[in-house]
Amino acid sequence: MGAEGLRASVDDLSDRQDVLRLRCVANATGIRGILLAWRAQIVLAEPCVDLLGRCETVLAEVLNNIAEHGQTRHGQTLHGQTSGPDDWIELHCRRSQDGIHLCVTDHGRALPRHLLSPSDGSSTPLAGLSLDDVPEGGFGWFLIRELARDLCCVRTNTGNRLTFTVPRNPASGAGSA
């Protein structure tokens, strides 16, 4: 991916409160680039492969949902390569003893409130479906709610700010909102 779609500012991730800031265009190419840049930087500081995998899953779902459903310009979604000058996603990431804390900011449509509702844990999106009836997609927010905790979305004058934590120990409250 060219530098035009990704901007990064990295504060040393090796030995303190570990802040990583990345910014990308809100389209498929930008999302791929920011995920690759995030992984390349965070892997240098975080030895827990399980935590990295869970965090990468949540982050990919969040970013893809923003690009596919949250960004509109002149009635057109940004699923492909087109984007306007304000169609950016910003990511701030911080490591701590508890896990990885993320803040994702975008300038798109408001996030539907029901997506942040905690799962009651009694069923999965596949409950009651036969193998032939299982859809190809639609599991993103289920995965996000199951793997992250402290989900909070604030609508600002300029867009959305979604914050969440992927806990170091999944038993320490993942899935709570």
N, C-alpha and C positions, 0 to 999 in steps of 0.2 A: 504494500500500500504506500502511496506517495505521502510525503510530509504534509501536503495540503489538507488532508482529511484528519490528521491527528496532531494534537499538540500535547506535550508532556512536560511536567515539571516534577522532578523527583527530589524530595528531601531525603537524605540518606536513610535507607530502610534497614541498615545493619545493626544499629545499637541503641535506639531510643524509642520514643513514642511513634515512630514509623509512620510518616505521612507520605502518601503518594497522590499526586494530582494528575489527572488525565482529562483530555477534552477531545471529542471527535464529532464529526458530522453525523447527524441522526439518519444514517442509511446503512444498508447491509455491509458495505465496504468499511465504513467507519466503525461499525460494531466489531467486525472481525479484527480490525487494527487495534482497537482499544483493548479487546480481550487478550490479544497476543502481547501487547505492551504491558498490560497489568500482570499477566502470568510471568513474563520475563523478569519483571522487577520484584514481584512478591516472592517468587520462588527463591530468590537470593536471601531473603530474610526469614522465611517461614519454613521450618523443616518438617512440619506435620503434613504429610501428603493427603491424609483424609480430610483435614480442614481445608486445604487448598482445593481439593476436588469438590467439596460441598459448596464452598464459596464461589468457585468458578461456575458451577451449575446455577446457583441463585443469580449471580451477576449476569450471566448470559440470558437467562429468562427475563430478567428485569429490562436489560438493554434492548433485547429483541422486541419485547412488548411495547416499549417506547417507540421504536422505529416503525413497527408495523401498525400500531393502533393509536398512538398518541400524537403523532405529527401530522398536521394537515396544512396545506398551503393552497389556497384557491380551490378547495374541494378535492384535492388529490392527496392520497396517502403517500408516504415516502418509503414504500416497501422496496423500491428499486434504487437507482442511483441519483435521482433528482433530489435537490434540496435547496432550500432558501438560505439567505445569509444568517437567519436567526435559528436555524435548525441544528443546534448543537446539543450534545449531551456532555455534562461535566461529571466527573467521578472523583471523589475524595475518599481515600482509603487509609485506615489507621489500624495498626495491630496493637493488641494489648494482651494481658494475661487471660482475659475472658474469651478472646477470639478476634475476629476481624470485623471492624466497624466500617460501614460504607454509607456514603451520602451521594445520591445520584440526583442531579438537577437537570431538568429539561424545560423547554419552552413550548411544550405541546398542550393538548387538551387536558382537562382535569381527569384525574384517575377516579374511576367509579368507586365509591366508598365501600361497596360490598366486597371488593377484592381484598381488602385488608382484614375482613372478619376472620377471626380464628376458626380453624377447623375444630369440630367437636371430637375428632379422632375416631368416630364410630364407623366411618365408611370412607372409601376411596372413590375417585371418579369412576372406577371400574366395577364398583359393587353392583351385582345383579346383572351384569352384561355377559353375554356369551362371547367366546373368542371371535366369532364372526362379526359381532357388533361393536368391537372396540374401535374407537375413532383413532385417526392418526395423530391428532393434536388435541389441544385443549387442557393440558395438564400443567401449564406453566405456573399459574397462581397457586395451585395445590402444592407443587414442589417448593415454591417460594415460602409459603406459610409453614410447611413442614420442616424446612431446613434453616429458616431464619427466625429470629426473635426480635422483639421490640420494633416491629414494623410501624412506621409513622410517616404519613404523607401530609405535607402542608402545601396548600395552594397559595402561591405568592402573586404579586402583581405581574410577574414576568413568566410564571410557569409553575412547575411542580418541584418539590424537594422531598425525595423519599429517603428515609434513613432506616437502617436495620443493622443487626449484628448476626453474623454467622458464628455460633458459639464454638469454642475449642472443644467442649464436652457436650455432645448433642443431648445428653440426658439433663442438661442444666437449664431446660426451659425452651428449647426450640419449639416453634409452632405457636408460641404465645404472642399475642398482639398487644 
